[in-house]
Amino acid sequence: MSKYLLIVAIAAVVYALVRSQRKPPAAPRRKPTAAQAPQAMVACAHCGVHLPQTDALPAGTRYYCCAAHREQGPA
């Protein structure tokens, strides 16, 4: 009986060694993407909502969130 256990143990070791040799190498880890630079935030002169300055509609020294608020003017 112990002879069969020894054969099974040897077969398991050989199987593990063969399997580890056939395993493809681990994929290289990707570098994390660079975070975007923070943007300046401005408040709409009409409703007060905050939005990035690049998305705001300027009118003189004030910024607005949409054309309708720009036409209505400051609150």
N, C-alpha and C positions, 0 to 999 in steps of 0.2 A: 504494500500500500504506500509506503513512504517513497518507493521508487517512482510511482506515478505523480506524487506531489512534487518531487524534485524535477521531473520532466515538465510539468505544468509551470513551475516557477521559472525554469530556464527559458521555456517558450515565451513567457510573459516578459522577461527581461529582454530577450532578443526582439520581440515585437515592439517594445517601448523604444529600444535603440534605433530600430529601422524607421519607426514613425517619426522620431525626433530628427533624423537625418533628412527625411523627405519633406518636412515642414518648410514652407517658403519663409524667407526672412521677413521679419516684421517690417511693415511699411514705415518709412521715415515720418516722424511727426511734423505736421505743418506748423510754421511759425504763426502765432496769433496775428491777425490783421491789425494794422495800425489804427488807432482810434482817430476819429475825425477831430480836427481842432475845434474848440468851442467857438460858438458864434455870438456876436453881440445881440442882446435881446432889447426890443423896444416895446413900449406900450402904445396901443391905439389911442389917439387923442380923443376919440369919440366914445368908445365903449370900455377902454382900459384893458382889453385883452393883450397879453404879451405874446410876441411872435419874433422870429429871427429877423434881424434888420434887412437881410437879403430878400425876404419874402414880403416885407412891408412896402406900402405905397407912400413915397415921400411927398409932402406938400410944404415947401418952405423948410422950416425947422421941425415940423411935426411929422409923425408917421401915422398911417392908417392901415387897418387890416383889410379893407375892401374899398372899391370905388364908391359905393353908396355912402360909406362913412366919410370918405374924403369930400364928397359933394355936400354932405350935411354939415361938415365942419366940426369943431370941437364941441364937446358937451357942456 
